[in-house]
């Protein structure tokens, strides 16, 4: 699994029937200090997240292991919305704090 921030949406009106109903989001991979790393990923949203949220996503064959992606063409899937993370006892991100204007954004 990889850590990323949802930075946008991707809309496709014409697509293969096997991906009908997918919600595509644009992700930017981040490091534990929430600094964005290079490159973007388009991922299928399996959990109902939105722009600005930090998420865990999987790519490759692991992306086809969720209920909505199994046996469907999918190379990246968002499988969790992150509430908090810490390293060595120090909280580096807490969703509640960011939603209420506390912390570095």
Buried (B, 14 or more C-beta within 10 A) or exposed (E): EBBBBBBEEEEEEEEEEEBEEBBBBBBBBBEEEBEEEEEBBBBBBBBEBEEEBBBBBBBEEBBBEBEBBEEBEBBBBBBBBBEEBEEEEEEBBBBEBBEEEEBEE
